[in-house]
């Protein structure tokens, strides 16, 4: 997997942790925004990981 994909997953986890901390302190709007960003980044990471996997299958044959 490319280092760019890992970086995106890292940012998704960071925003998820920010959302958890914000929710813990009662900042609902900030938590919802951070969760939304984390979801988007995680989905982009999954798509890139799947594309990389499929590309590697075609490259080996």
N, C-alpha and C positions, 0 to 999 in steps of 0.2 A: 504494500500500500504506500502511496506517496506521502512524503512528509507534510504536504499541504492538507491532506485528509486528516492526519493526526492533529494538526493545528486547529482545524475546524472543530473536531471532536473536543479538543481542550477548551475552546471558547464556549461550546455548548454546555460543558460541565461547569465552567466558571459561572455562566449566567444562571444555571440551575441552582448552584450554591447561593448566589446572590438572591435569587428568588426565595429560597428557603429561609435565609437570614432575614430578609425583608418581611416575610410572612410571620416569622417568629416575633418580630417587633411590632407587628400590626400595620405595616405599610402595604395595604392591599393593592393599591394601584401600581406601585413599583414592583411588587411581587408578580402581578399579572403580566406586566410588560416584560420582565426578565424571563418568565416562563415562556412567553410567546417567542422571544428571540431564541431561547434555548431549543425550542421545538423546531423552529425553522432551520437553525444550524445543524441540528441532529439529523433532520431529514435530508439536507444537502449532503451531509457526510455519508449517510446510507446510500444515496444515489451514486455518489462518487466511488464509494467502495464497491458497489455492485458493478458499475461500469469498468472499474479496474480489474475486477475478477473475471468478467466476461472477456475483456481484451486480452488478459493473460491466457485464457483458454484458447483463443484463436491464434495467439502468437506461438504457442507451443506446437501446434499441428502444422 
